[in-house]
Amino acid sequence: MSNILVVNSTRAETRVALIEDGLLSEIYMERRRDRGVAGNVYKGRILRVLPGMQAAFVDVAQERAGFLHVSDFYSFEKDLNLLDKDADQWPPPSRGKISKKINISDCMKEGEEILVQVAKEPMGTKGARLTGHISIPGRYVVFMPTVSHIGVSRRIGSEKERKRLRKIVETNRPPGTGFIVRTVSEDISEEKILRDMELLVKLWTDMLERFSDVKAPYLLNEEPDLLLRAARDLFTTDIEELIVDDKHAYKRVSEFTSHYMPSFSDNIELYKATEPIFDAYGIEVEIARALSQEVPLESGGSLVFDKTEALTAVDVNTGKFTGSTSDLEETILRTNLEAAEEVVYQLRLRNIGGIIIIDFIDMEDARNRERVYRTLEAALKKDRVTTNALAISDFGLVEMTRKRVRESLVQYMCDPCPHCQGRGQIKTRETVAAEIVREIRRDAPVMEGKNIYVDAHPDVVSYLLNVERGTIQELENVFERKINLRGSRNKHVERFELADAR
């Protein structure tokens, strides 16, 4: 099956779907009004230094201040002092990270202006994670001006090709800087790689020049929008085609590829059918499936995803699957093997990060546990996001982490339920009715009027008037007051009000 990129672009939103072997593997979304900030470089101002956390909060012109840990701090003072267009003395020949033992108060002061990059998008109530170690991605290489290092993508298997690429970069990099050679550089000419390196170095020196001329907070360099990032980062030799459904977007991505990656220009297609492109490729169905809590397995089993503040729990159930044999262990093994692959698929599709606990069905045979774990490991190798998984415990649990790089699909597309405030449940009408009865018993003795007025949800009022009619009459007799119940559709089912006067 083919690997393709499918782009749905409108005035308000751009969505990019990566389809591998005919299956939707990853989905990226970006709305015009709230573009992501990851990768942006800012001149920021330090708002607060927290010695106890060895961190600082930095104003980078966002709704919430960014978070900068001392280990991610880098001083650009030498770079700025040595920056001179008429002399070949930038960058400085040696670089060094901040020592872990240093106190943050010795290197950062409130009100100080610094150069930082957004390493992670803001998530929930947390601001962006910042770093002083800048990385600027190009088509073929990633430039790291603050570290002296050369890396080559592990996906480039040929040792001869790896040595060739490393030599090109080593020979031509500015002293003291670093580059990472990307997978798409394989078999690419030296001329193209050098041009990419020169563009990135020029972009960096331009940022340093502007740093001295502007007042913080200021955006020094903005990452391209999702459309161009997808073309730059995802449109590799493994992808046979990039299909776009909008003429303007098609023109933009065609111009970008013809300039930076001309060999890919012929692999871009404008979608012209009347059926929406995400419907035609079955993507909308998969997105809806990825937003649900329960995911059915082909065998009849299921996965259940539960998100908490600290972690995501994935429960594997056999469900309707009973197997074709009388061997229970074999039935459980088959369900767990299928679940191992589906869990990884769902983690990628939903973009779930942080701590993840997978509760496989208990297996008696240690060899079966090992087999399931190996299947999980093999599936995780396809994930471009960094993951780390521990072996299956005797209880059938796998503890793993997946790097958070952006909001999950649910966080991006959904808001907490206004009725349950995200708890996933609300009190029953019986429970609320009992609370009203207790509230009347508590407040009636101190009320002055001859009437007690209760405003509640209609379902709760109906329950009180029918099922609990005797209880209401008893309260009226005890307190010698008339209880008036009124239903209001505007009331939350858990909310009610008591008063002794209108």
Number of C-alpha atoms within 10 A of each C-alpha: 8 12 19 23 23 24 28 20 22 14 8 10 15 18 17 23 24 24 20 16 11 13 18 22 21 20 21 17 19 18 16 13 8 9 14 21 19 19 21 21 26 24 26 27 24 23 16 17 20 13 13 8 10 16 21 25 23 30 24 26 16 13 10 15 23 28 23 24 18 25 18 17 22 20 18 15 10 11 17 16 10 14 18 14 9 6 8 10 14 18 20 17 11 11 15 11 14 16 9 10 8 12 15 22 15 8 12 20 15 14 15 12 19 22 27 30 28 23 24 21 20 23 16 9 7 12 18 25 22 30 23 22 20 23 23 20 22 20 23 24 24 20 27 22 26 23 18 17 14 19 16 20 15 11 10 17 11 10 9 9 16 19 11 14 23 16 12 15 22 16 9 11 19 21 17 18 21 20 25 20 25 21 19 20 22 20 12 12 11 14 10 15 19 17 12 19 24 16 12 21 18 10 13 19 19 13 18 17 14 13 21 10 8 12 13 21 19 18 20 22 17 13 16 15 15 21 22 18 16 20 19 21 15 17 23 16 14 12 17 15 20 27 20 24 20 16 12 12 19 21 12 12 21 21 14 16 21 13 11 17 17 13 11 19 18 12 16 17 15 15 19 12 9 7 10 13 20 19 11 11 17 13 19 14 11 17 18 9 15 18 17 11 12 15 19 16 18 11 17 14 20 22 23 17 18 13 12 8 5 9 15 18 17 22 19 24 21 22 14 10 17 17 17 9 9 9 10 12 17 16 17 22 21 16 27 29 19 19 31 22 17 19 22 21 20 18 19 23 22 21 23 25 22 14 18 20 17 22 21 27 20 18 19 14 11 11 10 18 24 13 14 24 20 16 17 23 19 14 16 23 12 12 16 8 14 13 17 12 17 12 17 20 14 13 12 16 19 19 16 16 18 20 14 18 18 18 18 18 19 16 16 13 10 10 10 12 11 9 13 14 11 11 11 9 10 15 10 12 19 15 12 22 21 14 14 21 15 11 13 22 13 10 13 21 10 8 15 12 12 12 18 21 17 19 19 26 21 19 16 26 21 18 15 22 14 10 11 17 12 12 13 20 14 12 17 17 11 12 15 12 18 17 19 15 19 14 16 16 10 9 14 15 20 18 12 18 11 18 17 19 11 6
